[in-house]
Amino acid sequence: MRILMIGAGAVGGYVGGRLAQAGREVDFLVRPRRAAQLNGNGLRIVDGARTDVIDARVVTAPMLTGPYDLILVSVKAQALSAAIEDFRTAVGPHTAVVPFLNGINHIAALTEAFGPDAVLGGTLKIGTQLDPDGAVRQLLPGGSIEVGELDGTTSKRVTEIAETLAIPGFNVSVPEDVMAAMWSKWVFVATIGAVTSLAHGSIGEAVATVGGSAFAEETLAEASAVARAAGHPLSPENYALTRTIATASGTPTTSSLSRDLLADLPTEVENVLGDLIVRAHGFGLDVPRLEAAALVLRAHNARTAGAG
């Protein structure tokens, strides 16, 4: 199965790199600057004291010729529109496009570009970050992937994709309702992202403050209420798991939102929090904690844009 990984940052670099290590046929579609970096230094994945250097096969948009079997999309939300145009020629009549983005707005953008039959739902849970020197740093061991047809059916292609993605260190599953799985991840990301962004620190630091644990629980309640109103309530198990992580004392857990905030990088506030807030208002729900976090991140994004 020919795989095209869109992006080679913290997410795409890690997943695509591990797939390549496991013998999968993977090309990385990147911009010229990242291509030069990867061609010069290789794709480096740092796990503690160990560094794996992978000879990544790199392509840029003009180099694409013919369709791929599987396209994994791992770019930031703000880069999706440009990425779609970059890999449009790589999508053929039998290509499956699986996105690993936060939120769910990207599903509409991809189905509009390539049709509903080409696009699947997917979630990815890993802990990685991109270091300033271009190396991908693994923060947590392994990862989990969920992939499924958007209409909830079980198909041969999903089974084959799951088998392809099932490599050492990854737990790959095909949920009965991939949209519910995507909503569950969205609630998790929004909750952890809001709490850590407002705290400018980790979950452990947030819950160590007076009222911090209760604040995290109330933030989760806000986010999960939106999912329930949208018809995708969290299962009791997923709710309990998110609550446990969001209120765990002493843990270094952060989020991509808070890490980008502290690194003075643009954040995905609109995709993670903004869209959730819009949907909450549409359902007549009050989400003041999510709104407070969005205000902090929007102000940060405005300052970042002004500095650029």
FISEPA-331364 format. One line per field, with one value per residue (C-alpha): residue in three letters; x, y, z. Coordinates in steps of 0.05 Angstrom, whole numbers, plus 5000, padded with zeros to 4 digits. Layout:
N
r = ALA, ...
xx = X, ...
yy = Y, ...
zz = Z, ...
***
This chain:
308
r = MET, ARG, ILE, LEU, MET, ILE, GLY, ALA, GLY, ALA, VAL, GLY, GLY, TYR, VAL, GLY, GLY, ARG, LEU, ALA, GLN, ALA, GLY, ARG, GLU, VAL, ASP, PHE, LEU, VAL, ARG, PRO, ARG, ARG, ALA, ALA, GLN, LEU, ASN, GLY, ASN, GLY, LEU, ARG, ILE, VAL, ASP, GLY, ALA, ARG, THR, ASP, VAL, ILE, ASP, ALA, ARG, VAL, VAL, THR, ALA, PRO, MET, LEU, THR, GLY, PRO, TYR, ASP, LEU, ILE, LEU, VAL, SER, VAL, LYS, ALA, GLN, ALA, LEU, SER, ALA, ALA, ILE, GLU, ASP, PHE, ARG, THR, ALA, VAL, GLY, PRO, HIS, THR, ALA, VAL, VAL, PRO, PHE, LEU, ASN, GLY, ILE, ASN, HIS, ILE, ALA, ALA, LEU, THR, GLU, ALA, PHE, GLY, PRO, ASP, ALA, VAL, LEU, GLY, GLY, THR, LEU, LYS, ILE, GLY, THR, GLN, LEU, ASP, PRO, ASP, GLY, ALA, VAL, ARG, GLN, LEU, LEU, PRO, GLY, GLY, SER, ILE, GLU, VAL, GLY, GLU, LEU, ASP, GLY, THR, THR, SER, LYS, ARG, VAL, THR, GLU, ILE, ALA, GLU, THR, LEU, ALA, ILE, PRO, GLY, PHE, ASN, VAL, SER, VAL, PRO, GLU, ASP, VAL, MET, ALA, ALA, MET, TRP, SER, LYS, TRP, VAL, PHE, VAL, ALA, THR, ILE, GLY, ALA, VAL, THR, SER, LEU, ALA, HIS, GLY, SER, ILE, GLY, GLU, ALA, VAL, ALA, THR, VAL, GLY, GLY, SER, ALA, PHE, ALA, GLU, GLU, THR, LEU, ALA, GLU, ALA, SER, ALA, VAL, ALA, ARG, ALA, ALA, GLY, HIS, PRO, LEU, SER, PRO, GLU, ASN, TYR, ALA, LEU, THR, ARG, THR, ILE, ALA, THR, ALA, SER, GLY, THR, PRO, THR, THR, SER, SER, LEU, SER, ARG, ASP, LEU, LEU, ALA, ASP, LEU, PRO, THR, GLU, VAL, GLU, ASN, VAL, LEU, GLY, ASP, LEU, ILE, VAL, ARG, ALA, HIS, GLY, PHE, GLY, LEU, ASP, VAL, PRO, ARG, LEU, GLU, ALA, ALA, ALA, LEU, VAL, LEU, ARG, ALA, HIS, ASN, ALA, ARG, THR, ALA, GLY, ALA, GLY
xx = 5000, 5031, 5024, 5031, 5041, 5021, 5070, 5131, 5124, 5110, 5052, 5068, 5142, 5130, 5075, 5105, 5174, 5150, 5112, 5174, 5215, 5164, 5175, 5115, 5122, 5117, 5130, 5129, 5098, 5131, 5149, 5217, 5249, 5229, 5249, 5320, 5323, 5301, 5345, 5405, 5396, 5345, 5282, 5304, 5259, 5285, 5262, 5299, 5372, 5358, 5355, 5330, 5351, 5305, 5321, 5254, 5230, 5212, 5170, 5145, 5079, 5108, 5140, 5074, 5057, 4996, 4951, 4969, 4930, 4928, 4938, 4948, 4937, 4973, 4980, 4957, 4886, 4909, 4951, 4897, 4871, 4940, 4956, 4893, 4916, 4986, 4963, 4902, 4938, 4955, 4882, 4855, 4788, 4810, 4851, 4831, 4843, 4850, 4858, 4892, 4870, 4837, 4762, 4717, 4714, 4767, 4720, 4675, 4735, 4763, 4697, 4684, 4752, 4752, 4681, 4651, 4673, 4747, 4748, 4749, 4747, 4807, 4836, 4908, 4933, 5008, 5054, 5105, 5134, 5179, 5245, 5276, 5328, 5275, 5278, 5213, 5214, 5173, 5142, 5100, 5110, 5071, 5005, 4934, 4897, 4824, 4799, 4731, 4681, 4642, 4576, 4592, 4597, 4652, 4690, 4747, 4789, 4784, 4806, 4865, 4884, 4881, 4926, 4975, 4977, 4984, 5058, 5098, 5080, 5012, 4944, 4900, 4825, 4763, 4708, 4634, 4623, 4685, 4650, 4635, 4708, 4728, 4682, 4709, 4780, 4757, 4728, 4793, 4837, 4793, 4791, 4866, 4882, 4837, 4863, 4937, 4932, 4898, 4949, 5008, 5033, 5018, 4956, 4995, 5010, 4938, 4905, 4956, 4924, 4864, 4802, 4844, 4816, 4745, 4760, 4785, 4723, 4678, 4716, 4706, 4632, 4626, 4660, 4624, 4557, 4569, 4585, 4521, 4479, 4510, 4487, 4556, 4557, 4620, 4617, 4622, 4691, 4717, 4689, 4721, 4788, 4789, 4768, 4824, 4877, 4850, 4851, 4914, 4959, 5034, 5031, 5070, 5013, 5007, 4974, 4993, 4954, 4994, 5060, 5050, 5028, 5091, 5134, 5105, 5077, 5007, 4957, 4898, 4850, 4794, 4795, 4799, 4760, 4729, 4687, 4666, 4643, 4604, 4568, 4555, 4521, 4480, 4454, 4442, 4498, 4542, 4616, 4652, 4715, 4725, 4712, 4764, 4816, 4798, 4806, 4877, 4896, 4863, 4900, 4965, 4952, 4940, 5005, 5042, 5013, 5032, 5103, 5109
yy = 5000, 5066, 5118, 5193, 5229, 5301, 5338, 5315, 5355, 5330, 5286, 5267, 5259, 5212, 5169, 5168, 5154, 5095, 5068, 5073, 5038, 4982, 4972, 5010, 5047, 5120, 5186, 5252, 5312, 5373, 5445, 5459, 5483, 5420, 5378, 5407, 5394, 5321, 5308, 5336, 5307, 5251, 5246, 5244, 5217, 5229, 5184, 5201, 5187, 5149, 5181, 5143, 5172, 5151, 5158, 5191, 5192, 5265, 5297, 5367, 5383, 5391, 5321, 5284, 5237, 5192, 5171, 5138, 5084, 5119, 5192, 5211, 5284, 5311, 5386, 5442, 5466, 5533, 5497, 5450, 5491, 5498, 5425, 5403, 5439, 5410, 5337, 5342, 5306, 5248, 5230, 5179, 5141, 5089, 5134, 5136, 5201, 5195, 5260, 5265, 5335, 5363, 5380, 5359, 5419, 5387, 5331, 5381, 5413, 5346, 5317, 5381, 5375, 5300, 5274, 5236, 5168, 5185, 5211, 5169, 5190, 5182, 5199, 5197, 5202, 5211, 5255, 5289, 5357, 5387, 5412, 5476, 5436, 5396, 5333, 5300, 5289, 5232, 5255, 5193, 5120, 5091, 5118, 5099, 5105, 5098, 5096, 5083, 5099, 5163, 5127, 5075, 5016, 4964, 4961, 4921, 4983, 5003, 4934, 4937, 5007, 4986, 4927, 4973, 5022, 4967, 4971, 4962, 5014, 5032, 5009, 5011, 5000, 5008, 5038, 5026, 5101, 5139, 5206, 5192, 5175, 5241, 5280, 5244, 5263, 5334, 5340, 5313, 5361, 5420, 5405, 5394, 5451, 5501, 5484, 5483, 5546, 5585, 5558, 5571, 5504, 5431, 5397, 5382, 5456, 5475, 5427, 5445, 5514, 5530, 5507, 5480, 5410, 5435, 5483, 5426, 5384, 5442, 5454, 5381, 5387, 5446, 5410, 5345, 5380, 5406, 5335, 5309, 5364, 5347, 5275, 5246, 5238, 5211, 5141, 5136, 5104, 5160, 5214, 5182, 5175, 5248, 5269, 5228, 5259, 5329, 5328, 5286, 5319, 5324, 5304, 5340, 5334, 5393, 5404, 5427, 5491, 5508, 5486, 5531, 5587, 5583, 5576, 5640, 5600, 5608, 5562, 5522, 5559, 5565, 5492, 5466, 5517, 5568, 5518, 5483, 5550, 5567, 5500, 5510, 5577, 5545, 5495, 5550, 5526, 5570, 5553, 5609, 5570, 5550, 5623, 5648, 5601, 5621, 5695, 5682, 5643, 5691, 5750, 5709, 5693, 5767, 5786, 5731, 5754, 5826, 5807, 5771
zz = 5000, 4978, 5033, 5027, 5093, 5088, 5133, 5172, 5236, 5306, 5283, 5211, 5224, 5282, 5251, 5182, 5210, 5251, 5191, 5148, 5203, 5202, 5127, 5100, 5034, 5056, 5020, 5059, 5024, 5053, 5035, 5004, 5070, 5108, 5048, 5050, 5125, 5118, 5058, 5095, 5164, 5156, 5196, 5269, 5324, 5394, 5450, 5514, 5502, 5438, 5369, 5308, 5241, 5185, 5111, 5093, 5022, 5011, 4957, 4944, 4909, 4838, 4845, 4855, 4798, 4801, 4858, 4925, 4960, 5027, 5045, 5118, 5133, 5194, 5182, 5228, 5215, 5188, 5135, 5111, 5052, 5022, 5035, 4998, 4936, 4944, 4945, 4900, 4843, 4890, 4900, 4851, 4846, 4897, 4944, 5018, 5055, 5131, 5170, 5238, 5256, 5318, 5317, 5260, 5212, 5169, 5148, 5111, 5076, 5054, 5030, 4991, 4957, 4943, 4953, 5012, 4986, 4990, 5061, 5125, 5197, 5241, 5309, 5331, 5402, 5412, 5453, 5408, 5393, 5339, 5366, 5339, 5302, 5264, 5305, 5327, 5402, 5431, 5497, 5512, 5491, 5432, 5407, 5387, 5321, 5305, 5233, 5203, 5149, 5163, 5153, 5206, 5158, 5162, 5096, 5067, 5057, 5130, 5151, 5104, 5127, 5200, 5185, 5149, 5207, 5259, 5274, 5339, 5391, 5361, 5383, 5321, 5323, 5280, 5324, 5309, 5305, 5284, 5289, 5362, 5371, 5338, 5384, 5444, 5425, 5411, 5482, 5510, 5470, 5485, 5559, 5568, 5520, 5556, 5626, 5608, 5565, 5621, 5671, 5624, 5649, 5660, 5687, 5750, 5760, 5745, 5794, 5848, 5852, 5896, 5858, 5801, 5801, 5804, 5747, 5704, 5719, 5701, 5636, 5618, 5635, 5587, 5529, 5539, 5541, 5470, 5447, 5480, 5448, 5380, 5387, 5404, 5480, 5511, 5538, 5614, 5605, 5560, 5606, 5667, 5631, 5609, 5679, 5710, 5664, 5670, 5747, 5759, 5810, 5797, 5724, 5669, 5619, 5572, 5504, 5435, 5449, 5511, 5482, 5421, 5467, 5510, 5448, 5417, 5358, 5327, 5360, 5333, 5378, 5326, 5306, 5378, 5419, 5372, 5333, 5397, 5426, 5363, 5367, 5442, 5428, 5374, 5425, 5476, 5522, 5565, 5562, 5600, 5615, 5542, 5523, 5573, 5544, 5473, 5491, 5517, 5455, 5406, 5437, 5433, 5359, 5345, 5378, 5341, 5274, 5290, 5308, 5241
***
